[in-house]
């Protein structure tokens, strides 16, 4: 569903960044983005999501034994605003369920999230549909930033007791995750919305919680020195000691990697099996082949702009070790 929420406030699609679980955007990034003019982001991933949204929802509902004809939308022209805070939500769909018991079924990629493996749905459920080209995480758990926190915001805005997240993995299969409201998460959302509004009003930024946020907040530097106080002594020494540890570990890895390479020689694959423990490993040391490239010439005068590059092969400088015990 195209975004309908006002740019200057938080919405379902931005709340994951605001509470700090989106690895691609910090709270500071989000506030700076909201203070600037809105920018329309359009790429193939977004277009694929929009193009497949209806199909994903319909197939997902049928997977759960629900009738796609029963779904409807609130946000056709305007988003749903939370009753008490400036939080907005543009739904992908809603469905009113008279009574349906849904059980976790791994063979069908149906997952009831929580302490129980089944859930009785009676009432309105909020629907989120996602399209991704990423590989699924272990146990097909969706990352918090891809619809999970968004769904909690949707349930808050619609006072719904159920949320359904459908994830379409490149058209290969669809997973369904059914959620109930999570009080701790929803309390954090309320707190974060209020904090965001205060920052917007006061022109401030949140305290940096990682180096990425710090580099954004202090992007403009000056070439002057300051004296650091004694409270930073531990941090300075921890960084120094950690960097030395990493350096030592890299040297250890290189020492043993060289030993394995010398044993493998020209062979690209080495297998190891410990008869006593049953541990089994595959070691790969491949050669990367680079194709030749033709010269790039000016289309008008045929002057060579970039010289031709001959094809060549180069052995990788690192080995790859794969544990086969659980294969």
Residue pairs with C-beta under 8 A, 6 or more apart in sequence:
1 50
1 53
1 73
1 75
1 90
1 91
1 92
2 50
2 90
3 11
3 13
3 90
4 75
4 77
4 78
4 79
4 88
4 90
5 11
5 12
5 13
5 79
5 88
5 89
5 90
6 79
6 88
7 34
7 38
8 34
8 200
9 34
9 86
9 87
9 88
9 197
10 18
10 86
10 87
10 88
10 192
10 193
10 196
11 79
11 87
11 88
11 89
11 90
11 153
12 87
12 88
12 89
12 90
12 150
12 151
12 153
12 154
12 157
13 90
13 150
14 30
15 87
15 149
15 150
15 152
15 153
15 189
15 192
15 193
16 22
16 144
16 145
16 148
16 149
16 150
17 25
17 26
17 27
17 29
17 30
17 145
18 27
18 30
18 192
18 193
18 196
19 27
19 149
19 188
19 189
19 192
20 26
20 27
20 209
21 144
21 145
21 149
22 145
23 145
24 145
25 33
26 210
26 212
26 213
26 216
27 196
27 206
27 209
27 213
28 205
28 206
28 208
28 213
28 216
28 217
29 213
29 216
30 196
31 196
31 199
31 200
31 205
31 206
32 205
32 216
33 39
34 200
35 200
45 131
45 133
48 131
49 129
49 130
49 131
52 129
52 131
52 168
52 171
53 92
53 129
53 131
55 168
56 129
56 130
56 131
56 166
56 168
56 174
57 68
57 71
57 92
57 93
57 127
57 129
57 166
58 68
59 174
60 129
60 164
60 166
60 174
60 176
61 67
61 68
61 71
61 95
61 127
62 68
63 108
63 109
63 110
63 174
63 176
64 100
64 102
64 110
64 164
64 176
64 178
65 100
65 102
66 95
66 97
66 100
70 95
70 96
70 97
71 93
71 94
71 95
71 127
72 93
72 94
72 95
72 96
73 91
73 92
73 93
73 94
74 80
74 91
74 94
74 158
75 89
75 90
75 91
79 88
79 89
79 90
80 88
80 89
80 90
80 91
80 154
80 157
80 158
81 87
81 88
81 89
81 157
82 88
82 89
82 156
82 157
82 193
83 159
84 190
85 190
85 193
85 194
86 193
86 197
87 153
87 156
87 157
87 189
87 193
88 157
89 153
89 154
89 156
89 157
89 158
91 126
91 127
91 128
91 154
91 158
92 127
92 128
92 129
93 127
93 129
94 124
94 125
94 126
94 127
94 158
94 160
95 124
95 125
95 127
95 164
96 123
96 124
97 121
97 122
97 123
97 124
97 125
97 162
98 122
99 120
99 121
99 122
100 120
100 121
100 122
101 118
101 119
101 120
101 121
102 110
102 112
102 118
102 119
102 121
102 178
103 110
103 112
103 117
103 118
104 110
104 111
104 112
104 117
104 118
108 176
109 140
109 173
109 174
109 175
109 176
110 175
110 176
110 178
111 140
111 175
111 176
111 177
111 178
112 118
112 119
112 178
113 177
113 178
113 179
113 180
114 179
114 180
119 162
119 178
119 180
121 162
121 178
123 160
123 161
123 162
124 158
124 160
124 161
124 162
125 160
125 162
125 163
125 164
125 178
126 151
126 154
126 155
126 158
126 160
126 162
126 163
126 164
127 163
127 164
127 166
128 147
128 150
128 151
128 154
128 163
128 164
128 165
128 166
129 166
129 167
129 168
130 142
130 146
130 147
130 165
130 166
130 167
130 168
131 167
131 168
131 170
132 146
132 167
132 168
132 169
132 170
133 169
133 170
134 169
135 169
136 167
136 169
136 175
137 143
140 175
142 148
142 165
142 167
142 175
142 177
146 167
147 165
147 167
148 165
148 177
148 179
149 185
149 189
151 163
151 164
151 165
151 179
152 163
152 179
152 181
152 182
152 185
152 186
152 189
153 189
154 160
154 163
155 161
155 162
155 163
155 179
155 181
155 186
156 181
156 186
156 189
160 181
161 180
161 181
162 178
162 179
162 180
163 178
163 179
163 180
163 181
164 176
164 177
164 178
164 179
165 176
165 177
165 178
165 179
166 174
166 175
166 176
167 174
167 175
167 177
168 174
169 175
195 206
198 204
199 205
199 206
205 217
206 213
208 214
208 217
228 236
257 318
257 319
260 270
260 283
260 285
260 319
261 285
261 319
263 270
264 270
264 283
264 285
264 319
267 285
268 284
268 285
268 286
268 287
269 282
269 283
269 284
269 285
270 282
270 283
270 284
270 285
271 280
271 281
271 282
271 283
272 279
272 280
272 281
272 282
272 283
273 279
273 280
273 281
274 280
278 325
279 323
279 325
280 323
280 324
280 325
280 327
281 321
281 322
281 323
281 324
282 321
282 322
282 324
283 319
283 320
283 321
283 322
284 319
284 320
284 321
284 322
285 315
285 316
285 319
285 320
286 315
286 316
286 320
287 313
287 314
287 315
287 316
288 313
288 314
288 315
288 316
289 311
289 312
289 313
290 311
290 312
290 313
290 314
291 311
292 308
292 309
292 310
292 311
293 308
293 309
294 308
295 304
295 305
295 306
295 307
295 308
296 304
296 305
296 306
297 303
297 304
297 305
298 304
298 305
